[in-house]
Amino acid sequence: MGIRVKTEIGLLAVGLVFCAGARAQVAPAQEISCTAQQTSKPIKLEVSFPESAHAAPITGRVFVVLARRPDPDPREQIGSWTQRTPYFGEDVDQLKPGETTTLAVNSGTLGFPFQSLCGVAAGDYYVEALLNVYTEFHRADGHSIWAHMDHWEGQQFTESPGNLYSDVQKVHIDPAAGFDVKLSLTHVIPPVEMPADTAQVKHIKIQSQLLTRFWGHPFYIGATVLLPKGYENHPNVRYPVIYLQDHFNLNPPFYFSTTPDSHDAGFTAYLAAVGVTHWVNGYEFQKAWNSPEFPRMIAVTFQHPTPYFDDSYAVNSANDGPYGDALLKELVPYLEQHFRMLRQPYARVLTGGSTGGWESLALQVFHPDFFGGTWTFYPDPIDFSRYQLVNIYKDENAFLVPGFDPPVPERPLERTTEGQVTFTEREMSLMEEVLGTHGRSAQQLEAWEAVYGPVGDDGYPQPLWNKLTGQIDHSVADYMRDHGYDLRYYLQENWPKIGPQLVGKIHVFVGDMDNYYLNLPVYQMEDFLKGTKNPYYAGSFSYGRPMKGHGWSPLDNVQLVRAMARYIVKHAPKGTDTAKWHYK
């Protein structure tokens, strides 16, 4: 899953983002009807920006956050659905310096976790405003749209360079008495500082001509490359490559670090608390990677943020553009030209978890003769009849459980490993609608719509379901299936053609109590693959039991690299000198 959650340790991005399942004691997302008394009084938040912050008009989306505590910074609490911090949003169109946009009950401003400002409890709040700046794109498909241009922050618009924010004000808010809070966006988020290269870690960023032509604007893709120990001292050796799929981040593959990190102990404890068992911290991983008997390989993490999410899912799509081609026809050739990588399928292996899990499997399935095998962990839905708990082909509504009269609300989206529901599809859909209209929330459900779905008449992704009612558009579901994004269906339809190239290459791992119900589509995939003939798939499925959640693996990252190295040696062409990958 690509749901991004802020924690005390920072933003987690280790091929997935975890949620501890904590739930604030507030009402669930719901519509709040304002009383006649409330609508007769001003209940509004007014936001403007001075010319000193931004000289030109801005098209984008304004947010106001009403936080109960000042730490973390209120704007950093936007999108945190474990805390349920209230925030409200409005689009702005060519808002000029000095002009005011108003978020108010009478104008229908939408919010989360309450749809209306009337739902905010009376009390003291730390209030902050943020403006997410959009760029106009004139795409090659003839559509012109406004969306947030990523500035190498991974669509974290609360941290995006060029976005504006206000000072934090402590104010008393009482919808019954009315309020009018004025905020000025006087601050601008500075540019991202790129990490420096080291002897073993290299950062690559190149302009993609394919994406630039599609979007009508310069677009960049990149990679973080981890080199083996002794790379410079063995100029005649070419190395196998691990392509690690992950959410956008500028960290080295496997979080390789040459110095102990003060956060390592806390980070490791946090991962253990949410059920992650496949983690060796960056410093310990570095000691293993550079140890005398460790296999010598190159590891690569792709960087490919889009205007809709921090990651393109490594495929071509109608909304995001030709990211699959950009990665395999521009980025990989660049990497193979600048680093001594083996350019043969058996020496290119894939891995990743969650969003990266889907990508690792999709890259292997769509390019069976380019990659040599995938170790796919807890992937996003790989069978859309189990789109988490929603069957997008048959169900009429994403929020309501079918088969009951009347239908049973609510459809869960997230649970603890004990089964306690912590978030629903309805709540997530409302949150995304507040974070960005027209599919611009940069969150999970709309990321899938941008990747898998068709372009709407307005040029933005066509929603799979209405974010406020849950009504499913089956024409969108059929498009997703028929264009190959339902991986189980794609394999079923194409097995006679691609099956021979996939024998022994697919290895999938998931916990039986995945927090996002991602074990369910994996079961469907296993049923299909275990029934294959001519050829039999000859891969493997592994399940964590009992009560293993999102992030489970029987292998830690050191063991995983060793397993992939053994696989490469086993499948190397006869006569290959594999000993050269194990020098001391």
Buried (B, 14 or more C-beta within 10 A) or exposed (E): BBBBBBBEEEBBBBBBBBBBBEBEEBEBBEEBEBEEEBBEBEBBBBBBBEEEBBEEEBBBBBBBBBBBEEEBBBBBBBBBBBBBBBBBBBBBEEBBBEEEBBBBBBEEBBBBBBBBBBBBBEEEBBBBBBBBBBBEBEBEEEBEBBBBBBBBBBBBBBBBBBBBBBEBBEBEBEBEEBBEBBBBBBBBBEEBEEEEEEEBBBBBEBEBEBBBBBBEBEBBBBBBBBBBBEBEEBEEBBBBBBBBBBBBBBBBBBBBBBEEEEBBEEBBEBBEEBBBBBBBBBBBBBBBBBEEEBBBBBBBBBBBBBBBBBBBBBBBBBBBBBBBBBBBBBBBEBBBEEBBBBEBBBBBBBBBBBBBBBBBBBBBBBBBEBBBBBBBBBBBBBBBBBBBBBBBBEBEBBBBBBEEEEBEBBBBBBBBBEEEBBBBBBBBBBBBBBBBBBBBBBBBBBBBBBBBBBBBEEBBBBBBBBBBEBBBBBEBBEBBBEBBBBBBBBBBBBBEEBBEBBBBBBBBBBBBBBBBBBBBBBBBBBEBBEEBEEBEBEBEBBBBEEBBBBBBBBBBBBBBBBBBBEBBBEBBEEEBEEEEBEBE
